[in-house]
Amino acid sequence: MTAAQVDLLLVIARVYLRAGRFGTALHLLDVLLAADPGHADALRARAVLLDRLGHHDAALDVIDRLLRDDPADSALHLLRGLVLEALGRREEGRAAFAAFQSRRPRVAGAGSGG
């Protein structure tokens, strides 16, 4: 599979995900990941999809894999916190939210009242 085909497959999978066609989206992501197992964007989309399907443990496994490669990714820490909360692991969720807060980009002038 070429890089262009992988990119197109990811776009199509995201369209199905947004349309609520989770089974089709998951199948397309699995096909993509069979061709490119380390594709970070596809793994991230798969984690979101697994979370939406209620497969929180599997989503957490994917998120943790992505965080091993990029521990500074604030969005992954946020997603990890949400998944941990869904699993009832509130203390770990709070720690993940704190990690998100400490890593998220600051907007110049934010909070300055103007």
Backbone torsions as a table, in degrees:
resi	resn	phi	psi	omega
1	MET	NA	131.9	179.9
2	THR	-78.7	165.0	178.1
3	ALA	-61.2	-37.8	179.0
4	ALA	-65.7	-39.0	177.9
5	GLN	-66.8	-39.5	177.6
6	VAL	-61.9	-46.7	179.8
7	ASP	-61.3	-42.8	179.3
8	LEU	-64.4	-42.3	178.6
9	LEU	-61.6	-38.1	177.8
10	LEU	-65.7	-42.6	178.0
11	VAL	-60.9	-45.8	-179.7
12	ILE	-64.1	-41.3	178.1
13	ALA	-61.0	-41.0	178.8
14	ARG	-65.9	-35.6	176.5
15	VAL	-62.6	-46.4	178.4
16	TYR	-64.2	-37.8	177.9
17	LEU	-61.4	-48.1	179.8
18	ARG	-65.1	-28.7	179.7
19	ALA	-82.9	-1.8	179.8
20	GLY	81.5	11.8	178.1
21	ARG	-92.0	70.0	-169.7
22	PHE	-65.5	-39.2	179.9
23	GLY	-61.7	-44.5	179.2
24	THR	-66.7	-42.7	179.3
25	ALA	-60.8	-43.9	179.8
26	LEU	-63.6	-42.0	178.0
27	HIS	-60.4	-45.9	-179.3
28	LEU	-64.0	-40.3	177.7
29	LEU	-64.8	-38.4	178.3
30	ASP	-64.5	-39.7	177.1
31	VAL	-63.3	-45.8	179.4
32	LEU	-61.0	-45.9	-177.7
33	LEU	-71.0	-23.5	173.1
34	ALA	-66.7	-34.2	179.0
35	ALA	-81.4	-33.1	-176.4
36	ASP	-142.6	80.7	-171.5
37	PRO	-60.8	-21.7	-178.4
38	GLY	-100.3	12.1	-176.4
39	HIS	-65.3	105.3	-171.9
40	ALA	-62.2	-40.7	-179.1
41	ASP	-66.3	-38.8	178.0
42	ALA	-68.5	-39.7	177.7
43	LEU	-63.7	-41.6	178.3
44	ARG	-62.5	-44.7	178.3
45	ALA	-63.0	-38.0	178.8
46	ARG	-65.6	-39.5	178.3
47	ALA	-62.6	-44.4	178.3
48	VAL	-61.7	-44.8	-179.5
49	LEU	-63.8	-45.5	179.0
50	LEU	-60.9	-38.7	176.9
51	ASP	-62.7	-45.7	179.2
52	ARG	-62.3	-32.2	179.2
53	LEU	-80.4	-3.4	179.6
54	GLY	86.2	8.7	178.4
55	HIS	-92.3	65.1	-170.9
56	HIS	-65.4	-38.3	178.6
57	ASP	-62.2	-43.6	178.9
58	ALA	-66.4	-39.1	177.1
59	ALA	-61.9	-43.1	-179.9
60	LEU	-62.6	-39.4	177.2
61	ASP	-59.1	-43.9	-179.9
62	VAL	-66.6	-43.9	179.9
63	ILE	-61.4	-45.3	179.7
64	ASP	-62.9	-36.8	176.0
65	ARG	-62.1	-44.8	179.4
66	LEU	-65.4	-38.5	179.6
67	LEU	-68.1	-28.4	175.3
68	ARG	-62.9	-34.9	179.9
69	ASP	-82.4	-29.7	-177.1
70	ASP	-144.4	76.8	-176.1
71	PRO	-66.9	-12.7	-179.3
72	ALA	-89.8	-1.4	-176.7
73	ASP	-71.7	103.5	-175.2
74	SER	-64.2	-37.5	-178.8
75	ALA	-63.1	-35.6	177.5
76	LEU	-66.9	-36.3	177.1
77	HIS	-65.8	-38.8	176.7
78	LEU	-63.1	-48.5	179.0
79	LEU	-61.3	-39.7	178.6
80	ARG	-61.5	-42.1	177.9
81	GLY	-61.5	-42.6	179.5
82	LEU	-64.0	-42.3	-179.8
83	VAL	-67.1	-43.0	178.3
84	LEU	-62.2	-40.0	175.9
85	GLU	-60.8	-42.7	179.5
86	ALA	-63.1	-29.4	178.4
87	LEU	-83.7	-2.6	-178.8
88	GLY	80.1	12.2	-179.3
89	ARG	-95.7	68.9	-169.5
90	ARG	-63.4	-41.4	-179.0
91	GLU	-63.3	-45.3	177.1
92	GLU	-65.1	-36.5	176.6
93	GLY	-61.2	-44.5	178.3
94	ARG	-61.6	-39.3	178.0
95	ALA	-63.9	-39.4	178.2
96	ALA	-67.0	-38.9	176.9
97	PHE	-64.7	-38.2	176.9
98	ALA	-64.1	-40.0	177.1
99	ALA	-63.2	-39.5	176.0
100	PHE	-60.4	-49.9	-178.2
101	GLN	-58.5	-40.0	-176.5
102	SER	-75.4	-17.8	-176.3
103	ARG	-107.2	-17.3	-173.9
104	ARG	-67.4	146.6	-179.4
105	PRO	-65.8	142.2	177.2
106	ARG	-90.9	139.8	177.2
107	VAL	-96.1	129.0	-179.2
108	ALA	-59.3	130.7	178.6
109	GLY	83.2	-5.7	-179.3
110	ALA	-66.4	133.8	177.7
111	GLY	81.0	5.0	-178.6
112	SER	-94.5	5.1	177.7
113	GLY	80.6	13.9	179.1
114	GLY	-172.4	NA	NA
